[in-house]
Amino acid sequence: MGAMTRSLYFNGPRSLTIEDEPLRAAGPEDVVIEALVSGISAGTELNVFRGLAPQWRQHMDPATRLFLSDGPSDWSWPARYGYAMVGRIVELGSAATGVKLGDLVYAYAPHGRHAVLSARAVIPLGDLEDAELGIFFSNLNTAYNGVLDANLPLGADVVVSGLGVIGQIVVRLLKRGGARTIIGVDGIDLRRDLALKGGADHVLRPGEDKVAERVRELTDGRGADAVIEVSGAAPALNEAIRTVGFNGLVVAMSWYGGTFESLSLSGEFHHNRPRIVSSQVGTVNPFLGPLWSVSRRAQIARGFLDIYSKDLKGFVTHRVPLQDAARGYQLLDQGSPEVMQVVIDYRS
């Protein structure tokens, strides 16, 4: 019998198991990574866990980029998922280049004790002081991409709606980029406190505070130049449309797994001419021009791992071993107010 590994499988909505299985042999251009930690995403991954991702029901036509309901879906149960693994290379294929044995790397790989993938697909983390920091590489790319999509002038007044991990990073990048006023919106006390520590000038509680009205009070009646909407909640997108000023910009960073009964495209949307753009991390803002690419963005994001290391480390609130991963998903699924980032720790 060859080498064995342990892997996490989604078996249906909100159902997962940990399975012992043979480790796939590495090809000539592959590497084998032994995981140290992996991060559970509270956004996209949670919607996959809940069974809300469109790929469970539809397939995306690569030619038209349309999601279609005829034919088989892109995904089926059981399935593996996850995209924030940090580990060390323990085996190199004969033709693998760009990395060496023992390197600390980031991989867009599903949760499990090992990953086997092309050497070209891993991101070397160099001398990163703490492997746990590496799980935030995707978060930093996503947050930075949203700020690039906002294309903000120096001195802008910006609202960040949703102060989970990515929203927290957005707040810090906006502060670094010279926003004049940063207003964070979230219903959880811990998240609002962290945003203030990270550079937000004001924080608001949705429902309790009249967000659109309060933002106008703070911006001389104009409203925000941009609202970066990170929560993925349909009511929050509606409030973002109300909150942004005339001809302002709403950046929708998350994808919305719920329904849109609350969405109004009559009042503020019709009369105030807001622009809504989707910020999808697979590409960069085309208006930045040909010098900007996904790889350039990734290099800059890697630098942010060092710059914001103390803050990122503080975002980790829960660590679970692989066999107890279900508890981590449940904490996120229930919206526990004390939870920020859940890490699966393979080191124990």
C-alpha positions, 0 to 999 in steps of 0.5 A: 500500500502506498502513502496515505492521507486524510481529507475533508469531504463535503457530502451535502449541505452542512454535512462533512466527513474526514476520510482516510485515503491513498495519497495520489502519486506526484507527477514529474512536474508536481510537488507534495505539500504536507499541510501545517494549517489551512483557513476556513473562508467565512464567505465563499466557502461557507456558501459552498458548505451551505449548498448555496453555490450555483455550481451545485445546480448549474454549470458555467459555459466557458465560451459564453460565461453563462451559468446554465441549468441544462445538463450536469452541474459543475459540482456534485457530492461528495466534493473537496473544497478549500483554498487557503493551505499553508505547508511545506514541500516534502516531495518534488517531481523530477521536472518540478522547478521554482521551489525546493524541498522544505519550502514554506508555500501557500496553495489553493488546495482543499482541506486535508493533510496533504496536497499534490499539485503542479509546482507552478501552482504554489506560492512560495512564502519565503521567510514568513515568520509564522506559517499561520499568517500565510492563510491570509494570502487569498484574503489580502488578494481579495481585499486589495482587489476590491480597493483597486476596483474602487479606484479611489482618489486621495481624500475619499470618504469610504464606507466598508460594509461588513467587517469580517476578515476581508472587511478588516483588511479593506479598512487597513488598506484604505487607511494606507491609501489615503482615504479621508473618512473611513466608516465601518458597518457591522452588527458585531461589537468585536468587528467594529472594535477591530475596525476602529483599531485598524483605522476606521474613523467611525463605526455604525451598527446596521438596523440600530443606526440609520446608516445612509442618513448617518453617513450623510451627516459625516460627509457634509450631506454628500454621501460616500464616494464609495461603499465597499460591500463585503458582507454578501448580505442582500439587505446590505447591498440595498443599504449600500445603494442608499448610502453612496452619494450621487454618481458614487460607486458600490463595489460588490466584493462578495457573491450573494447566496441569499434572496433579494426581496429587500433590493430596491431599484427605484428610489436612490438607485434610479435618482442618484445614478450609483454605479455598481461593479463586481470585484472578482479576484480572478482578474484586476481592474481593467482600467489600471491598464496593461501593466497590472496583472494578477501576478503583480497584485499577488506580489504586493499582497505577499508584502502585506503579509509582513506589513500587517502580520500583527493584525492578521495574527489577531484575527485568528480566534479559533483553531481546530484539528482536522478531525474536529473541522465540523465544529469550525464550520458550525461556529461560522455557520451560526454567526457566533459573534466571537468568531473571526478566523477559524484555522484547521491546525494539522500540526497536532 
